[in-house]
Structures are given as C-alpha cells and as structure tokens.
Amino acid sequence: MTVLDRLRHTTLADRVPLLTAARGGASAALATAAVPVVVALLAFAAASSATAGVGQATALGVDGWFLAQGARISAGSATLAFTPLLWTAAVLAALAWSARRLTASVGLDGPTWRGLVGLRLLRAYGAFIGSYAVTGALLSLLTLFLPARPAWWSALFVLVATPAAGCLLGLTWHCRDVGTEGPLGALPLPSTLRRALGPALRGTAATVATGALMVLVGVVLSFGDIVHVTGELHAGFVGDVLLWAGQLSVVPNLGLWGMSFAAGSGVHVVAGASTTWTASQAGLMPMVPFLASLPSPGRFPMVVAGVVLIPVGLGAYIGTRVVGSMARLARGWTKASVAATAALLAALLVGLLDAFGGGSWGAFRLSDVGAPALLMTGLLAVELCFGALLPVAADQWRLHRR
C-alpha cells in the first residue's frame, strides 16, 4: 500500500465515526422532540373547543421540548421558566444511551486530550453535539407559528449543553461497562472532595425523593379536592390523562418545594400566597389541580417546625455513608471534613436543581413561583452539615469508649 493509499484510508476511517455521530445527534434530537410534539397533537385533537391548527400544536410541542431542557419560553412580558425535571431526566437518558453507543463504536484508544478523552472520540462528540444543535435550531423555526417561543440565549445554551451532558453521561456509562476509571476519575480533585462526591450524589437523590414523598402524602390527603379541580377544567378523558401525566412530570420539582418547606425557606405559588412553618397565606391560585394539596390558609402550631428534623435526618444519612466508606481507624477530623463537604455539595446540588427548574409561570403575580433557591441552599447547608456530623461524632465516641 502506497503512502497516498494509507492517507486516503485514514481519512475515510476518520470520517465514518463523524458521520455516525452526526446521524446519532440528529436522530436523538428528532426522537426526543417527537414525544412532546405527539402529546401536544393529542391534546389538540382531544380539545373540542381548540382553535389552534396542527402547525401551532406542533410548535407548542417544540416549545415543550425546549422547556424540558431548561430553556426559557417568552411571550411578550411573560416568561415560562418552569422546567419539568422528569422530562429533563428522560431527555438526558436518551442522549446518554445514544452517546454510549457512539462511545462503544469509536472506542477509547488513541491519543488523548490532556489524558482525559481520546481525540478521535472527542471529534465524534463534537459532531454529535453540532448535529443535535443544528437539528434543534431548525426545529425552533416551527415556533414561529406561536407568539410564545424560546428565548434565543437560552435555546442556544441548551442546544449545546444538553447533548454535551449526554455525552459525559454516556462516556461515564461506557467506562463503567468496560471497568475503567473514566475521565472524571482522572481529574486532579482533592482527596476530601473525591471521597465526598458519592455520598453527596446519594444525599441529593435522597433529598429530592424525600421532598417528593412529602408532597405525595399531601396529594393523597387532598385527593378529593384535586379531583374536584380536575373536573372543573372539563378536559375530557384524554385531556385528564395528559393533565395527570404532566403533573407527574413535575414531581421532582415539587420535591424541591417540599424540601424547601422542611428546611424553613417556605414555598410561594403566587404573590401574596406562601406556605412556611408558621402559616399558610391565601391567594388567587391558578387552576392547576395539584395546587389543591396546599394547606388551607391559617396559622400552624409550633410543632410543625419539627419538620426541620427531616433535612437533619438526611444529613445523618450522608454522614453514615461517609463513615461507612472510610477506614474504621481514620482520623476523626478527616471523617468530619469529608462528611461536611458531602453535605455542602448536596445542598449546593439541590439549590442548582431548583434554580434550573425555574420559578416563573408567566408575568406579574406568577413571575416568581416555588422555592427561593438561594435561601433554601443556605438553610439546607446548615441542616445537612449538622446532621452529617452526628454519625461522625457517634463513631468517634464508640472508638474512644473502647
């Protein structure tokens, strides 16, 4: 084989994964966008009084796709910034699955970028992300049928950040499959931070799940009121099914609301209507069925403040995970620093999730809805840290008693 033949062969070999990656990115964008578009078309078909056309219903579905990735939808002075986190998780799972297949086909061999990711694989990821972004930009043209469309800056961000996150998850998934450390393991992180990552992630998941469980208990107790509000909407059978499915998609968001209430930062749905440890204030609520599960207006007894033990207990769970993952005879200061770091990371991640989930359902009285992310993060940091240090103190007491 001549030198020219070798160069031609190498060029073709490099082009194949790039074309595969580009097809994968476009397919992932179309597949994930198809779900909200079909839902919007079903809702349009089920609504007997609907005046929108197919194009407008399709545009509404595309808006939902952008919203699921964290984009902000603007219509005049109103902004919809409430990301259904369950939809976000579904989109990321689909992208991670596609990126994992791409990673397996390209492989991890060859020269690397700063010892983290292979250059060949990095180029494939670039083609995947670029194709996803271009396809998403073309889909965004459909939103011209509606006055509500993604803000350009948020659309640009999510069309790059979402597939990039999917590639990172897919790479981590593939590395676990083949039993390698992966790029995250090669990062030069301090040992305290590295040890705290696992417990922090588990603590974040437990915090959101516990908050969601609190909300679901409220839903069960107020189920009659929720059914009544649902009936008042007269959405029909298909409309009711879609309405319940939409409410289920925001269960993680509501979990953040529940944890904000437990932490002490409270929840506000509209201006002048908030729920804290001390009282629930009334206000003109939107006709959203799950809001009927909010407590009736009035003052609460002091015992309600005992819900602060929930985040403290979650902190204890984090501290228990830290103590169990470290050597029994490790220094107490080391265990305490790892536990505190894990608790702070968990609080920060919960706050970031709340900020990403958004807090606006429109304009004026609906412009700031949900949990105050900054205050909730600060209170959770204190409460989780306090709880996380309890198992460390108990462990040290047992060691010294012996």
Protein Blocks (a to p, Z undefined) as FASTA:
>chain_A
ZZklmmmmmmmmmmmmmmmmmmmmmmmmmmmmmmmmmmmmmmmmmmmkbcbdfklmmmmm
mmmmmmmnopacdehjbccdbdcfklmmmmmmmmmmmmmmmmmmnopgdjdeehlacfkl
mmmmmmmmmmmmmmmmmmmmmmmmpmbdcdfklmmmmmmmmmmmmmmmmmmmmmmmnopn
bjmlmpccdfklmmmmmmmmmmmmmmmmmmmmmmmmmmmmmmmmmmmmmmmnonojmlmm
mmmmmmmmmmmmmmmmmmmmmnonopafbghiacdfkbccdddddddfklmmpccedddd
fklmmmmmmmmmmmmmmmmmmmmmpcfklcfklmmmmmmmmmmmmmmmmmmmmmmnopaf
behjlmpgcjdfklmmmmmmmmmmmmmmmmmmmmmmmmmmZZ
